Amino acid sequence: MDDVKIISSEDDIKVLADVNRFAIMDILATYEALSTNEIAEKTGLTYSKVSYNLKKLEEAGFIKIVDTRVKFGILEKYYSLAAKEFKIVPVKEANGHYSNLLDEIILKSITKEYLKSNQFKDEDDMKDKRNNIYLGNVYLTDEEYAQVRDKINEYFNELLGPYRQRTSEEQKPYTISNIFFIRG
């Protein structure tokens, strides 16, 4: 597995700018390797949708086949991410603007998962939830923004590095998002 895959072409962004493919990538980030059936079960997508989107993701180099097993006489493929980390470099479109399509997909996916995690059965269930949102404004120069952004990214990598791989079945996947942008 590569350490980092740079996402910098319009074709790469088009492959990832699909909510189903993003959901597949997200679930593969949680588990070491999954079959098509397991991905369908965990994402709620149909087998045919998963199969189609796995092919697109594999062709683009985002995922890879890491194992094959024969089950009931059928060859079952197991997939994992092709890199530990994916870095998105904005793509300049023909009109001179930078694409934000992938940003929209990521934010929609995070929002969907967050809202799903906030569905409570009763008051006791609500107490067990561990969701946290911090939202606030800061006022920075461009230089200060760059320094703070870099420090936050360094801190995230240092703090979360040991937890990027699942080491026991007791561990649950948590999404941690860092969204830092200039207000329009």
MOQUI-V408796 format. One record per residue. N is the residue number from 0. RES is the residue in one letter. PSI is psi in degrees with one decimal (999 if undefined). OMEGA is omega as a letter, one per 30 degrees, with the letter a starting at -180 (999 if undefined). NEAR is the number of other ideal C-beta (glycine too) atoms within 8 Angstrom. Layout:
n->{N & N}
res->{RES & RES}
psi->{PSI & PSI}
omega->{OMEGA & OMEGA}
near->{NEAR & NEAR}
//
This chain:
n->{0 & 1 & 2 & 3 & 4 & 5 & 6 & 7 & 8 & 9 & 10 & 11 & 12 & 13 & 14 & 15 & 16 & 17 & 18 & 19 & 20 & 21 & 22 & 23 & 24 & 25 & 26 & 27 & 28 & 29 & 30 & 31 & 32 & 33 & 34 & 35 & 36 & 37 & 38 & 39 & 40 & 41 & 42 & 43 & 44 & 45 & 46 & 47 & 48 & 49 & 50 & 51 & 52 & 53 & 54 & 55 & 56 & 57 & 58 & 59 & 60 & 61 & 62 & 63 & 64 & 65 & 66 & 67 & 68 & 69 & 70 & 71 & 72 & 73 & 74 & 75 & 76 & 77 & 78 & 79 & 80 & 81 & 82 & 83 & 84 & 85 & 86 & 87 & 88 & 89 & 90 & 91 & 92 & 93 & 94 & 95 & 96 & 97 & 98 & 99 & 100 & 101 & 102 & 103 & 104 & 105 & 106 & 107 & 108 & 109 & 110 & 111 & 112 & 113 & 114 & 115 & 116 & 117 & 118 & 119 & 120 & 121 & 122 & 123 & 124 & 125 & 126 & 127 & 128 & 129 & 130 & 131 & 132 & 133 & 134 & 135 & 136 & 137 & 138 & 139 & 140 & 141 & 142 & 143 & 144 & 145 & 146 & 147 & 148 & 149 & 150 & 151 & 152 & 153 & 154 & 155 & 156 & 157 & 158 & 159 & 160 & 161 & 162 & 163 & 164 & 165 & 166 & 167 & 168 & 169 & 170 & 171 & 172 & 173 & 174 & 175 & 176 & 177 & 178 & 179 & 180 & 181 & 182 & 183}
res->{M & D & D & V & K & I & I & S & S & E & D & D & I & K & V & L & A & D & V & N & R & F & A & I & M & D & I & L & A & T & Y & E & A & L & S & T & N & E & I & A & E & K & T & G & L & T & Y & S & K & V & S & Y & N & L & K & K & L & E & E & A & G & F & I & K & I & V & D & T & R & V & K & F & G & I & L & E & K & Y & Y & S & L & A & A & K & E & F & K & I & V & P & V & K & E & A & N & G & H & Y & S & N & L & L & D & E & I & I & L & K & S & I & T & K & E & Y & L & K & S & N & Q & F & K & D & E & D & D & M & K & D & K & R & N & N & I & Y & L & G & N & V & Y & L & T & D & E & E & Y & A & Q & V & R & D & K & I & N & E & Y & F & N & E & L & L & G & P & Y & R & Q & R & T & S & E & E & Q & K & P & Y & T & I & S & N & I & F & F & I & R & G}
psi->{131.4 & 154.3 & -47.1 & 136.2 & 126.7 & 127.9 & 104.7 & -2.5 & 157.6 & -35.8 & -42.9 & -44.8 & -37.8 & -37.7 & -45.1 & -19.7 & 48.6 & 125.5 & -33.7 & -43.0 & -38.1 & -39.3 & -38.9 & -45.5 & -41.3 & -43.8 & -34.2 & -23.1 & -21.3 & -34.8 & 149.9 & -48.4 & 139.0 & 150.2 & 170.0 & -43.8 & -43.2 & -39.8 & -43.0 & -43.5 & -43.9 & -27.5 & -19.1 & 7.3 & 156.8 & 158.4 & -44.1 & -38.4 & -43.4 & -47.5 & -47.2 & -46.8 & -30.6 & -41.1 & -45.0 & -44.5 & -38.4 & -43.5 & -34.8 & -7.8 & 17.3 & -28.9 & 167.2 & 157.6 & 126.0 & -11.9 & 153.8 & 141.3 & 145.8 & 121.4 & 119.7 & 38.2 & 5.0 & 134.4 & 120.2 & 128.0 & 144.1 & 134.1 & 150.6 & 169.3 & 149.6 & -11.4 & 157.8 & -30.3 & 143.5 & 124.0 & 129.2 & 122.0 & 121.7 & 142.8 & 129.7 & 123.7 & 172.0 & -29.7 & 3.4 & -9.4 & 159.4 & 139.3 & 134.7 & 12.4 & -43.3 & -38.1 & -43.4 & -43.0 & -45.0 & -47.1 & -39.9 & -42.7 & -45.1 & -42.7 & -43.9 & -46.6 & -39.7 & -46.7 & -38.3 & -37.4 & -13.8 & 16.8 & 113.7 & 139.8 & -38.6 & -176.4 & -37.4 & -41.1 & -38.5 & -37.4 & -27.9 & -16.1 & 145.3 & 39.3 & 147.3 & 129.8 & 130.1 & 125.3 & 128.4 & 162.7 & 146.2 & 159.1 & 115.7 & 153.7 & 169.7 & -39.4 & -44.2 & -40.6 & -48.9 & -41.7 & -46.0 & -45.0 & -47.3 & -40.5 & -41.2 & -46.1 & -43.0 & -44.8 & -46.2 & -48.5 & -41.6 & -47.7 & -44.1 & -13.2 & -49.3 & -13.5 & 9.3 & -22.2 & 137.5 & 127.5 & -10.1 & 157.2 & -18.7 & -22.0 & 137.7 & 147.1 & 133.1 & 142.1 & 129.1 & 121.8 & 141.4 & 105.2 & 118.1 & 111.5 & 160.3 & 136.3 & 138.5 & 999}
omega->{l & l & a & l & l & l & a & a & l & l & l & a & l & l & a & a & l & a & l & l & l & l & l & l & a & a & l & l & a & a & a & l & a & l & l & l & a & l & l & a & a & a & a & l & l & l & a & l & l & a & l & a & l & l & l & a & l & l & a & l & l & l & l & l & a & a & l & l & l & l & l & l & a & l & a & a & l & a & l & l & a & l & l & a & l & l & a & l & a & a & l & a & a & a & l & l & l & a & l & a & a & l & a & l & a & a & l & a & l & l & l & a & l & a & l & a & a & l & a & l & a & a & l & l & a & a & a & a & a & a & a & l & l & a & l & l & l & a & a & l & l & l & l & l & a & l & a & l & a & l & l & l & l & a & l & a & l & a & a & a & a & a & a & l & l & a & l & l & l & a & l & l & l & l & l & a & l & a & a & a & l & l & a & 999}
near->{7 & 7 & 6 & 9 & 11 & 6 & 12 & 7 & 7 & 8 & 7 & 10 & 14 & 7 & 12 & 13 & 10 & 10 & 8 & 11 & 12 & 13 & 11 & 16 & 14 & 10 & 12 & 13 & 6 & 7 & 9 & 5 & 8 & 11 & 10 & 12 & 8 & 9 & 16 & 13 & 6 & 9 & 11 & 4 & 11 & 6 & 8 & 6 & 10 & 15 & 9 & 8 & 13 & 13 & 8 & 11 & 13 & 12 & 6 & 9 & 7 & 13 & 12 & 9 & 8 & 7 & 7 & 8 & 8 & 8 & 6 & 4 & 4 & 6 & 6 & 11 & 9 & 12 & 15 & 12 & 12 & 10 & 11 & 8 & 7 & 10 & 8 & 8 & 7 & 6 & 10 & 7 & 9 & 3 & 4 & 5 & 6 & 7 & 11 & 6 & 8 & 12 & 7 & 9 & 13 & 9 & 9 & 9 & 12 & 10 & 8 & 8 & 10 & 10 & 8 & 7 & 8 & 8 & 6 & 8 & 4 & 6 & 6 & 6 & 9 & 8 & 6 & 6 & 9 & 5 & 7 & 4 & 4 & 4 & 3 & 4 & 4 & 5 & 3 & 7 & 5 & 6 & 6 & 8 & 11 & 8 & 8 & 11 & 9 & 8 & 8 & 10 & 9 & 8 & 8 & 10 & 8 & 7 & 6 & 9 & 7 & 4 & 5 & 6 & 5 & 8 & 4 & 5 & 3 & 4 & 7 & 4 & 6 & 5 & 7 & 6 & 5 & 7 & 5 & 7 & 4 & 4 & 4 & 2}
//
